[in-house]
Amino acid sequence: MISRAPQSPARYSLLGLLDSGQYESGLAELAAKRYGAPQLRGQALPHGPLLRDLGMATATGGGNLGATDLAAVAAAARPLLKLEELGARRLEVAGVAQLDLPKFDGGVGSWLGEGDAASSMSTTVESAAAVPHCAAARLAISRRVRHANRSDVEASVLAELEAAVRNTIELGLITGSGNSNQPLGILNVAGVGSKSFAAATPTYAELVDMIEVLGDENGDVARAAFLVHPSMAAALMKQQVSANGGETTITWSDNRHRVAGLPVATTTNMPEGKVLLADFNTVRIVYFGGPQLIEDKYSGGKVLAGATEMVVMNHVDVVVLRPAHIVVGAS
């Protein structure tokens, strides 16, 4: 009997998908059939549910595919957002055009005596609808990059693509107007708390006032975090809590920046003049179907220059289940 060495698993490559590689195209077809998208325009890219299902499959049923480079492409096509790092939850659904999530305004109870009838609950339950908005992130690569040794350039291309996708989606989820195909961003949701600053850079006391606003609405202060633009963070790092006191508004403690003990994170997708404080557990980021890739080699004279533009599309929306657990500060 002749024994054969086991074959190593195939390596998935984004550049290979652009070149219509058999392995990559086959997985794209599998993902499209299983997870689809509200409007499938290009080739389906790997994402979380696909990786999960492949990992749960048997070896003969496709489980070996879970040991490939799918995870790196999935992370670039649908990256972790700063909102998720702070506690927002991701939902990935397929086959629906709208997702309705329960939205509560809180309730009260009562004390009952012997024989008293139970009082009715005052909690109002509404639904918050998530609908798909198409976020299209674009990245151009040259002919030389596209046809270079894939192992040399794949990681660099994925890193740039991940940044483009993250910034496109995150900007819309934070600042979106709700018009012109944009989602309604967190900063513009009705019912959020607010705090007015006396100057462009808030004082330590004003930021603590934001914590009070959140706590007064029964928000979980222990889970809350600030999100600001890097320029705002830099200004708060320079600002002293009290004149000649030495301590600055933003301090470094337990391996991260903090204000009054609460974590501070930064993103350029926050407006420079605003401060967001939230229990981000109330935020849901909803993705519809899988991400998809469109390759543009012809428009705008690309065919002559040899350039290729990759467009990665995600259908996504953001829902805030308890708007009062979000506080927006601005001058």
MODABEL-V629867 format. One record per backbone hydrogen bond with DSSP energy under -0.5 kcal/mol. NH is the residue of the N-H (numbers start at 0). CO is the residue of the C=O. E is the energy in kcal/mol with one decimal. If there is no record, write none. Layout:
[[NH,CO,E] [NH,CO,E]]
//
This chain:
[[2,0,-0.6] [11,9,-0.5] [16,12,-1.7] [17,13,-1.7] [18,14,-1.4] [19,16,-1.6] [20,15,-2.9] [24,20,-3.0] [25,21,-2.0] [26,22,-1.9] [27,23,-2.1] [28,24,-2.1] [29,25,-2.0] [30,26,-2.8] [31,27,-2.3] [32,28,-2.1] [33,29,-2.0] [34,30,-3.0] [35,30,-1.1] [39,36,-0.5] [40,38,-0.7] [42,292,-2.6] [44,290,-3.0] [50,46,-2.2] [51,47,-2.6] [52,48,-2.5] [53,49,-2.4] [54,50,-2.2] [55,51,-1.4] [56,52,-0.9] [61,58,-1.0] [62,57,-3.6] [63,58,-0.7] [64,61,-1.5] [65,62,-1.7] [66,63,-1.6] [67,64,-1.6] [70,67,-0.6] [71,68,-0.5] [72,68,-1.3] [73,69,-2.8] [74,70,-2.3] [75,71,-1.3] [76,72,-2.5] [77,73,-1.9] [78,75,-0.5] [84,80,-1.9] [85,81,-1.3] [86,83,-1.3] [87,82,-2.5] [88,282,-2.4] [90,284,-3.2] [92,90,-0.5] [92,286,-2.8] [98,129,-2.5] [100,98,-0.5] [100,127,-2.6] [102,125,-3.2] [103,320,-0.5] [104,123,-0.9] [115,112,-2.2] [121,107,-0.6] [123,105,-0.6] [124,122,-0.6] [125,102,-3.2] [125,123,-0.6] [127,100,-3.2] [128,126,-0.5] [129,98,-3.0] [130,128,-0.5] [131,96,-0.6] [132,315,-1.1] [134,132,-0.7] [134,313,-3.2] [135,133,-0.6] [136,134,-0.6] [136,311,-2.7] [138,309,-2.3] [140,307,-3.1] [145,141,-2.5] [146,142,-2.0] [147,144,-1.1] [151,148,-1.5] [152,148,-1.2] [153,149,-2.8] [156,152,-2.6] [157,153,-2.6] [158,154,-2.1] [159,155,-2.0] [160,156,-2.5] [161,157,-2.8] [162,158,-1.8] [163,159,-2.0] [164,160,-2.6] [165,161,-2.6] [166,162,-2.4] [167,163,-2.0] [168,164,-2.5] [169,165,-2.9] [170,166,-1.9] [171,167,-1.3] [172,168,-2.3] [173,169,-1.7] [174,170,-2.8] [175,171,-1.8] [177,182,-1.4] [181,178,-1.9] [184,175,-2.4] [184,182,-0.9] [185,172,-2.5] [186,173,-2.2] [187,184,-1.5] [188,185,-1.2] [191,188,-1.1] [192,322,-0.6] [192,325,-3.1] [194,327,-1.8] [196,329,-2.3] [201,199,-0.6] [206,202,-1.9] [207,203,-2.1] [208,204,-2.0] [209,205,-1.3] [210,206,-1.3] [211,207,-1.8] [212,208,-2.2] [213,209,-2.1] [214,210,-2.5] [215,211,-2.6] [216,212,-0.7] [216,213,-0.9] [217,214,-1.9] [218,213,-2.1] [220,218,-1.2] [222,219,-1.3] [223,219,-0.5] [223,220,-1.0] [224,277,-1.9] [225,262,-3.0] [226,275,-2.8] [227,264,-2.3] [228,273,-0.5] [232,228,-2.3] [233,229,-2.4] [234,230,-2.0] [235,231,-2.1] [236,232,-1.8] [237,233,-1.2] [238,234,-1.4] [240,246,-3.1] [244,241,-2.6] [248,235,-0.7] [248,238,-2.4] [249,235,-1.5] [250,248,-0.5] [250,257,-2.6] [252,250,-0.6] [252,255,-2.7] [255,252,-0.9] [257,250,-2.7] [258,261,-2.3] [261,258,-2.4] [262,223,-0.5] [263,256,-2.2] [264,225,-2.5] [266,227,-1.8] [269,266,-1.5] [273,270,-1.4] [274,328,-2.4] [275,226,-2.1] [276,274,-0.5] [276,326,-2.8] [277,224,-2.0] [278,324,-2.0] [279,277,-1.1] [281,278,-2.1] [282,279,-1.7] [283,318,-2.9] [284,88,-3.2] [285,283,-0.6] [285,316,-2.7] [286,90,-3.2] [286,284,-0.5] [287,314,-2.9] [288,92,-3.8] [288,286,-0.6] [289,35,-2.8] [291,312,-1.9] [292,42,-3.4] [293,310,-2.5] [295,293,-0.5] [295,308,-2.6] [296,294,-0.6] [300,297,-0.9] [301,298,-1.4] [302,297,-0.5] [303,300,-0.7] [304,300,-1.8] [305,301,-2.2] [306,301,-1.3] [307,140,-2.9] [308,295,-2.5] [309,138,-3.5] [309,307,-0.5] [310,293,-2.6] [311,136,-2.8] [311,309,-0.5] [312,291,-2.7] [312,310,-0.6] [313,134,-2.0] [314,287,-0.6] [315,132,-2.6] [315,313,-0.7] [316,285,-2.0] [318,283,-2.6] [320,281,-2.8] [320,318,-0.6] [324,321,-2.1] [325,322,-1.6] [326,276,-3.4] [327,192,-2.3] [328,274,-3.2] [328,326,-0.5] [329,194,-2.0] [330,272,-0.7]]
//
